[in-house]
Amino acid sequence: MVKKTKIVATLGLVSDSKEILTALVENGMNVARLNFSHGSHEWHGNIIKTIREISAEKGIAVGILADLQGPRIRTVVTEPVEIKKGEEILVSDIAQKLTTNNEQQTTKKILLDVENIVDDIEVGNEILIEDGLMKVVVKEKNEGILLCEVIDGGTIKNHKGVNIPDANLHIDPITDKDEKDLAFVLENDVDFVAMSFVSSGANIETLRDKMKNILGREEDLPQIIAKIERKEAIKNLDDIIEHTDAIMVARGDLGIEIEGTKVAILQKEIVKKSLAAMKPVIVATQMLDSMIVNPRPTRAEVSDVTNAVVDHADAVMLSGESASGKYPVESVRTMKEIIENTEASPFDDVTHLLSLNGDGDFKKVIKSAYELAKSSNAKAVVLGSASGFTARLFSHFRPQQPMLVVTHNKKTYNQLSLVWGIDPKFYERGEVFREDIDWLIEDAKKNGVLATGDKVVLILGRTPDGEHIQLVGIKEI
């Protein structure tokens, strides 16, 4: 049994050795996530080198995802500030001074570490502190000082995270640190760049332009993964999906900015819209969270992963489980087993065509090829795809048969590691013509995936002008 839903695993100090990385790949990791909120460039560079070595040795596509930290709003206090429900507290930013007559009303005050952020905060806005454990609401705004009422109390410590869900924040999503990290990851030829704090499609295009400028080219760029983690991103979801290459449902921050009881429904909406736009979608955060300390997940966590698979997400993601937990390999293996069991069940079956935006001639041809695969006794679908577009389009329909894809483009090979159901192979001597397909079929026979006499649906990708498909048909091998 070969799973079709992909696994993204975050790497950390518990999973940075070649031995552990090899075990992660062998147990189902398809994409390695490097979190640039942590670790030096030297550490990340060694990880990238090791993953590339393992991928070449195993003949398995392993994508590398660089997750930029993005801006973070944090508290600034000289000592912990205890706040209680019903009290008032002053909030400002580091560009302001908390020396006003309001101090007569309260001695409790905090700063936010982003200059002039108070300009974007209005009366009625909620300010959430430390993952939403504490909440205050703005009652008055006067000359850069916010008078807030405490709704949920606690102890505010220095450098704790802050979310302001309803404010239209004018914060550049690419920080100075991100600029340096971006230059580094492009130099090291990563396959995906995840962008935090996304609020619009324009943010995505800004990042793409920066990559073009750094690399001096417009082709073979890393694909951009937009992290949906802000309330504003939900408002502009269609615009973001249109401009990005892939989507991550970042449920951690999203669950702070949006009522937690709505996150599961929003997850399904984001997955559905991403699939319709043919954009790979990752469901992330706390999927097997208890396995950070326990060798087995809770039943609720198993159900969580199962539901993401049933929704036909392209990938599910591990964070602390594989980066800092006690059981990194076991977490990947467990996630793989959940995926395989779900995909073997009738609940994962696609009984009707999934929604697809647009209806061009090329999409009609691929849809016909899917119908051919569905109605025939073909053992597999064999595709040649230079850019990966044909493979992603066929994957959209979620066929039951294995999808074997050959490409001569190394970037395409690595990026297909994120796409549902695709088993990519790299053949550098070909140009996605007959030679590639013959090599792919022989490779599949050698590995026991196909046998002489099997029938396959054969698809050769678009012509160089991108307008016409070269071949669709049934072939007996």
N, C-alpha and C positions, 0 to 999 in steps of 0.2 A: 504494500500500500504506500503510495506517494502522496503526501499532503499537498494541497493546492493553495491553501491560505499561507502566506509567508509570515515569518517571525523576524521582528526587529529586536535586537538585544543590545542594551546599553552596556558599554564596557567601563570597567573601573579597576581599582587596585587588586580586586579579588579575581579578575579575569584577564590580566594583561600578559600572562605567560603564553608561550607558544603551545605548551601542553594543554592548557585550559581552552585557549582559542580554537585549537584543533578539535577538542571535544565538543565545543559549542557548535562548530560547523557540522561535525558528524551527527550531532543530535538534532539538527534542524534550523540553526540560525542562518537566515538568508541575507540579512543586512545588519552590519555592525554600526551602532550609533555611538558617536564620540560627542560627549557633552562638554562644550567649551566654557561652561561655567566653572569647570574644574580642570586641573591638570596643566602642565607646561607644554609648550610646543614640542620640546624634545620628547616628552612622553607620548604625545599624540603621534608624532612622526614615527616613532618605533612601532607603535601599534599598527599604523597604516602599512608599514613595510612588512610586518609579520603576517598581516591578513592577506596581503597580495601574494606572499610566498605560499601560504596554505591554500589559497584559491588555485594557484597554478599547480601545486602538487596534487591536489584532489580532483582537479578538473571541474570544480564547482564554482559557479558565479556567486561571489559574495560582495554585495554592494557596501560602500562606505558612506555613511551619513554624518556630516558635520553639522551639529546643532549649535548655532550661534546663541550666545547668552541673551543679547538684546538688552534694552533698558530695564532697569529695576528701580522702583520707588521704595525707599527705605526710611525708617524713622531715625531721627538724630536726637538723642537725649544724653545728658551728662550722667544721669543716674536713673534707675528704674522709676517709672511714674505709675502709681496705682490709681485706677479710675473705677468709679462705682456708678451703677445705673442711676440716671437722673441728674448726675453732676454735670457741670460745664467745664470745658477744656478749650484752651486756645491752640490753634493749629496754624502754622505758617510754613514758609520754605526758607532755605538757606540764603536767599537773596534779600530776605526781610529781617527786621528786628522786632522781637516781641516786647516792645516797650510802649504800651498804649494805656489809656485810661481803663481799658477792659481788665487790666491786671488787678484792679480793685475788686473785681467780681470773682476772680479765681487766680490761684497761684500755679495751677497745673497747666503745663504747656509743652508742646512738642514741635519739632521742626521736621520737615520732609526734605530729603537730600537732593531734590531736583529744583534747580533755579526757576523761579517764576511760575511754578506749577499751580500756585494758588490762583493765578489769573484765569485758569481753565476750570476752576471749581466754583460751583454756584450754590446758592441757598437751596436746601433740599437734597443735595447730593449726599450719598453715604460714603464714609471713609472706613474701609475694612483693614484691620491690622492683624498681622501674624496669621495668615491663612484664614482670615475671617473670624478668628476667635473673639476679637473685640470689634465693636462697631460704634461709630459716632455719626451723628447727622448734623450737617451745617445749618445753624439757625440764623446767623448774621454774617455778613461779609463787609469789612471796612478797612480800606487802605492796605490790602494784602494780608489782613488778619482774619481768620475764621473763628467765630465763636460757635462751638459745637456742643450738642447734648449727647451724653453717653447713653447708648441703648443697651449694649452688652459690655460689661466691665471686665477688668483683668489688670495685669501688670504689663505696661508698655516698656520694653527693653530697647536698647540701642541696636540699630541696624536690622530691624525686623521688617519683613515685607509688607507693603501697603498696596491695596487695590481700591480704585475709585471707579466703580462700574458705570455710573451714569454720566460721568464727565467726558466731554469731547477734548481729550488731551492732545496738545500739540507737541508731542515728543517724537523726535527722530527715532525710528525703530532700529537704526543702525548706529551704534555708538562708536567711539574711537577704538575701544577694545575690539568690537566686531570688525572694524576696518582692518586691523592688524591680523585678526584671526582669519578673515576672509582671504587676505593675500597669502597667508600660510597654507590654507587648505587648497586653494587653487594651484599653488606651486606643487602641492602633493597630489594633485589630480584626483580629488574625491569625486564621488558619483552624485551625491545629493547634498544640498545645503538647506537646512531647516531654518526658517525665519520666525523669530518670536515677535510678539507685540504687533502683529499684523492687524490693520484696521481697514485696509482698502486694497483694491487691485493696483493702485498707484504705488503702494509700498513694494509690491512684488516687482514692478517694472523698474523701480529705483535700484533694487538689488541686482536685477538682471543687467542693467546698464553698467553698474559697477563691475560686474564680472567680465563683461565684454571689454571694458576699458583696461582692466588689469591683464587679461589674457591677450588682448589685441586681436580678437576674432569674434565671430558671431555664431560659429558652429561648435558642436561637441562641448557645450557648456554643462556643468552640473545641473541637474534638475532641481528646481526650487520647491521645497515642501512648506506650505503655509500652515503654521500652527494656529488652529482656531481655539483661542483661549480668552478672548475678550468679548464683552457684551457688544461692543461696536463691530467686531468681526461677524457676529451673528446677524446684525442689521445689514451688513454689506456682503453677506455670504455669496450671493450669486456673482457679484463683481470679483470677489477674490478667487472663486473657483474658475472663472473665465480666464484670469490672467496667470494663475499658478500652474505648475506641472503636476503637483500632488498635494494632498491634504493630510494633516494630522489632527485628529480629534483629541486635543490636549485637555483631558478631563480634569486635571488638577486645578489649574487656574480657572478654567471654565466653571468648575463647581463652586468657586468663590464668587465669581462675577455674576453668575446666574444662580437662581434658587436650585439647590442640590436635587430637589425632587423633579426638576425638569431636564436634568442632564441626559438621562437615558433616552428620552424622546428626542432631544436635540441631536444626540448621537445618531439615531436612526435617520433623521432628516438629512444630516450632513452626509452620511454614507450614501443615501439614496441619490442626492443631488450630485455627488462626486461620481458615482457610477454612471449616471445619465450623461455627464460631461466627459466620460472616459478618462477620468483622472484618478490614479491610484489613491486609495484612502487607508490611513493607518488609525486604528483605535488604540489609544495609549493611556497609561497611568493606572497604577494599583491593580493591574489585572490579576496578578498572583502575589499581592503585597505581603501576605502572611509568610510566604516562602523566603522572605528576607531572613527570618529566624527559625522557621519550621520546615521540616523536610517534605511536608505535604500541604496542599492548599486547602482552603475552606471550601465547602460545597457551594457557597455563594460565588466564590471566585471562579470555580469551574463553570458555573452557570453563566457568569459574565463573559468568559471567553467563548463559550458555546454560542451565546446570543450574537456576538460579533461575527462569528463564522456563518451562522444562519442568515445574518443580514448581508452576507457576501462581501464583507470588507476585504480588501486586498491583503491586509496584514494586521497582526496584533503585536503589541510591543511590551517588552519588559524594561523596567527602569532600575530601581534599586535592587530588584531580585537578582539581576545578573551583574550589576556594577559594584555593589557593596555588601550583598547578602552572604549568608553561610553556604547557600546551595545554588550557585550560578548554573552549573551544568544540569542539575536536577530540575531547575526551573524551566530551562529550555526544553528538556526532555518531556516534562509534564505538559507543557503547552503544546508540544507536538502531538502527544497522545490524545489530548482533548480535541485538537483539530481533526486528527484522523478518525476518531470515534464519531465526531459530529458529521464529518463529510461522508462517512459510510452510512449514515442514517438517512431516512427519507425526508427528514426535516430540512436538510440542506439542499434538496433537489430544486432545480428551477423548473417550475411547471408552466411558466409563461415568459415571454420575452421581457427582459428588463428594459425599462425606459431608456431611450437613447436620443439625445438632442440632435436635431437635424436629420436629414434623410437624403443625402447626396447619392450619386450613382455608385461611388466606391463603397459606401456603407451598405447599399443594397446588395452589392456583389458579395461582400463578406457575410452579410446576413443569410444570403442564399447558400454560401458555403457552410455556415452553421447548420442550416436546415438539412443540407446534404449529409453532414456528419451525424446529425440526430436521427435521420431516417434510415441511414445505412448501417451496415455491420462493420464499419471501419474501426480498426483497433486504435488508431491515433490520428491526430491532426499534425501534419508536417508543414512547417512554414519557413520560408526564407524572408528575412526582414532586415534591411540595412539600418533604418532609423528606429525601428521598434514600433512604428505606428500600426502596421498591419497586425502585429502580434497583440498589441494592446486592444485594438478594435475587436479582434476575434475573442480575446479573453473576456471582453465586456459581456458576452452572451453566456459565460459560465458553462461551457460544454462539459459533458461527462468524460469524454475521452482525454487522455494525456495530450498536451500541446507541446510538441518538440519544435524548438525554434533554433535556426542557425543564422548567425550574422558574422560579417567580417569586420564589424566596427566594435572595438573593445569597449568603448563607452556605452554603446547600446547593450552589449553583453552584460555589463555590470548593472546597468539601470533596469534591465528586465528582471533582476533579482527581486524587485519589489512588486512585480505584477502577478496577480492571481493566476495560478495554474500553469505558468510558463516555466518550462525547463530549458533554459538557454544554453547553447553551445557556441563556442568561438572557433571559426575556421578562417584563419588569416589569409590563406592563399586564394580564397574565392571572392566572388563579387555578387553573391546571392543569385546565382544562376544554377544550372543543372549540376555542376561539380559540387557545389555546396550541399545540395539536397541529397545527392548520391552518397556523399561522405556522412551526412547526418543519419541517413537510413542504415548505413553499414555500422556506424557507431552504436545505434540503437539495437541492432541485431547482436552485436558483440556483447552488449551489456544486458541482453535478455529482455529488453523492453519490447522488441519486435522480433518476429520470426519469418522465415521464408514462407510465402503464401498469404501473409497478412495483407489486408487492404487498408490503405490510409487515404485520408483526404489531403490532397496536395495543394498548397497555396504558395505561389511566389509573389513577393511584395510588389509595390508600385514601381512603375517605370521611373527613370531619373527625373522626368518632368513632374512626377507626382500625380499624374492625371489618370493613369490606367493601370489596372492590375495585369500582371503578366500571364498568370495561369491559375485556374482552379479546376480540380478534377479528382477522380478516384484513380488510385494506382495500386496494383497488386505487386508486392515486392518479392 
